[in-house]
Amino acid sequence: EKAQGQQYLTPSEEKALEKYLKLMADLGNSVRIKCLPSLAFSTARQRLTNKVTKPPGKNWARGFQKRHPALKSRRVRAIAWERYDKII
């Protein structure tokens, strides 16, 4: 409980962000881990408090990933040029 007070996002905001990331993955549009801090920052700025929030720290995205083990990160490889012509 003490750690929740120190987290950048509230538990409900983190749950909403996790739900959004799962939805994007189901639609085939995975979100890069380096984009997570900007998503969290825009979520935090929508709070009703007038306090100006700072962006999350540099290790926040990895901590978020550890707190939500249902989210998996993968390396995306470039498609081979031979296959590229068949897609278009």
GROMACS elastic network, one bead per residue, 0.5 to 0.9 nm:
[ bonds ]
;  ai    aj funct       b0    kb
    1     4     6  0.51560   500
    1     5     6  0.68661   500
    2     5     6  0.55205   500
    2     6     6  0.69835   500
    3     6     6  0.51714   500
    3     7     6  0.63452   500
    4     7     6  0.51984   500
    4     8     6  0.85782   500
    4     9     6  0.85457   500
    4    10     6  0.71988   500
    4    11     6  0.73207   500
    5     8     6  0.84007   500
    5    10     6  0.79093   500
    6     9     6  0.87230   500
    7    10     6  0.68193   500
    7    11     6  0.85422   500
    8    40     6  0.80692   500
    8    41     6  0.88169   500
    8    44     6  0.78497   500
    8    55     6  0.88508   500
    8    56     6  0.66358   500
    8    57     6  0.89666   500
    8    60     6  0.82971   500
    9    12     6  0.79836   500
    9    13     6  0.57647   500
    9    14     6  0.59841   500
    9    40     6  0.71507   500
    9    41     6  0.88415   500
    9    43     6  0.80305   500
    9    44     6  0.66065   500
   10    13     6  0.51316   500
   10    14     6  0.62132   500
   10    15     6  0.86313   500
   10    44     6  0.87999   500
   11    14     6  0.50672   500
   11    15     6  0.61406   500
   11    16     6  0.86220   500
   12    15     6  0.50345   500
   12    16     6  0.61943   500
   12    17     6  0.86232   500
   13    16     6  0.50373   500
   13    17     6  0.61431   500
   13    18     6  0.85725   500
   13    40     6  0.85377   500
   13    43     6  0.73693   500
   13    44     6  0.82814   500
   14    17     6  0.50141   500
   14    18     6  0.60975   500
   14    19     6  0.85365   500
   14    40     6  0.83914   500
   14    64     6  0.82802   500
   15    18     6  0.50682   500
   15    19     6  0.61474   500
   15    20     6  0.86108   500
   16    19     6  0.50316   500
   16    20     6  0.61616   500
   16    21     6  0.86525   500
   17    20     6  0.50255   500
   17    21     6  0.61844   500
   17    22     6  0.86472   500
   17    39     6  0.80225   500
   17    40     6  0.77491   500
   17    43     6  0.84758   500
   18    21     6  0.51085   500
   18    22     6  0.62229   500
   18    23     6  0.86020   500
   18    68     6  0.76411   500
   18    70     6  0.87890   500
   18    71     6  0.76531   500
   19    22     6  0.51690   500
   19    23     6  0.61702   500
   19    24     6  0.86735   500
   20    23     6  0.50605   500
   20    24     6  0.61945   500
   20    25     6  0.86240   500
   21    24     6  0.51346   500
   21    25     6  0.62032   500
   21    26     6  0.86458   500
   21    30     6  0.74952   500
   21    31     6  0.68884   500
   21    71     6  0.80875   500
   22    25     6  0.50443   500
   22    26     6  0.61433   500
   22    27     6  0.86460   500
   22    30     6  0.85442   500
   22    70     6  0.89896   500
   22    71     6  0.75347   500
   23    26     6  0.50697   500
   23    27     6  0.62878   500
   23    28     6  0.87357   500
   23    29     6  0.87265   500
   24    27     6  0.50999   500
   24    28     6  0.63670   500
   24    29     6  0.51760   500
   24    30     6  0.58745   500
   24    31     6  0.72400   500
   25    28     6  0.50087   500
   25    29     6  0.53417   500
   25    31     6  0.75015   500
   26    29     6  0.74790   500
   26    30     6  0.82959   500
   27    30     6  0.81627   500
   31    34     6  0.84318   500
   31    35     6  0.68010   500
   31    36     6  0.77007   500
   32    35     6  0.54283   500
   32    36     6  0.71392   500
   32    73     6  0.84493   500
   33    36     6  0.54063   500
   33    37     6  0.81681   500
   33    61     6  0.65716   500
   33    62     6  0.81172   500
   33    65     6  0.87787   500
   33    73     6  0.76989   500
   34    37     6  0.67289   500
   34    38     6  0.81641   500
   34    61     6  0.72792   500
   35    38     6  0.55787   500
   35    39     6  0.65123   500
   35    40     6  0.88842   500
   35    61     6  0.86349   500
   36    39     6  0.50810   500
   36    40     6  0.61551   500
   36    41     6  0.85666   500
   36    60     6  0.85858   500
   36    61     6  0.60176   500
   36    64     6  0.88313   500
   37    41     6  0.60113   500
   37    42     6  0.85975   500
   37    55     6  0.70518   500
   37    56     6  0.59795   500
   37    57     6  0.80151   500
   37    58     6  0.82332   500
   37    60     6  0.70674   500
   37    61     6  0.62587   500
   38    42     6  0.61651   500
   38    43     6  0.85148   500
   38    55     6  0.74804   500
   38    56     6  0.82599   500
   39    42     6  0.52713   500
   39    43     6  0.62064   500
   39    44     6  0.86747   500
   40    44     6  0.60932   500
   40    45     6  0.86113   500
   40    55     6  0.79556   500
   40    56     6  0.74170   500
   41    44     6  0.50775   500
   41    45     6  0.61717   500
   41    46     6  0.88169   500
   41    53     6  0.77917   500
   41    54     6  0.75590   500
   41    55     6  0.54115   500
   41    56     6  0.67457   500
   42    45     6  0.51645   500
   42    46     6  0.65741   500
   42    55     6  0.88608   500
   43    46     6  0.54322   500
   43    47     6  0.73262   500
   44    47     6  0.57054   500
   44    53     6  0.70199   500
   44    54     6  0.89648   500
   44    55     6  0.87508   500
   45    48     6  0.82337   500
   45    49     6  0.85535   500
   45    51     6  0.88304   500
   45    52     6  0.75083   500
   45    53     6  0.65478   500
   46    49     6  0.84448   500
   47    50     6  0.81130   500
   48    51     6  0.87633   500
   49    52     6  0.82275   500
   53    56     6  0.88672   500
   54    57     6  0.87284   500
   56    59     6  0.81322   500
   56    60     6  0.60248   500
   56    61     6  0.84090   500
   57    60     6  0.52978   500
   57    61     6  0.83059   500
   58    61     6  0.73856   500
   58    62     6  0.87299   500
   59    62     6  0.55684   500
   59    63     6  0.64137   500
   59    64     6  0.87831   500
   60    63     6  0.50843   500
   60    64     6  0.60913   500
   60    65     6  0.86017   500
   61    64     6  0.50281   500
   61    65     6  0.62148   500
   61    66     6  0.87188   500
   62    66     6  0.62648   500
   62    67     6  0.86892   500
   63    66     6  0.50310   500
   63    67     6  0.61784   500
   63    68     6  0.86518   500
   64    67     6  0.50977   500
   64    68     6  0.62616   500
   64    69     6  0.89451   500
   65    68     6  0.52166   500
   65    69     6  0.63777   500
   65    70     6  0.85164   500
   65    71     6  0.65345   500
   65    72     6  0.76862   500
   65    73     6  0.84111   500
   66    69     6  0.57832   500
   66    71     6  0.86691   500
   67    70     6  0.89932   500
   68    71     6  0.59262   500
   68    72     6  0.88010   500
   69    72     6  0.69334   500
   77    80     6  0.89977   500
   78    81     6  0.89384   500
   79    82     6  0.84150   500
   79    83     6  0.68290   500
   79    84     6  0.65908   500
   80    83     6  0.54585   500
   80    84     6  0.62972   500
   81    85     6  0.68117   500
   82    85     6  0.61742   500
   82    86     6  0.75144   500
   83    86     6  0.53791   500
   83    87     6  0.66861   500
   84    87     6  0.53745   500
   84    88     6  0.68820   500
   85    88     6  0.56969   500
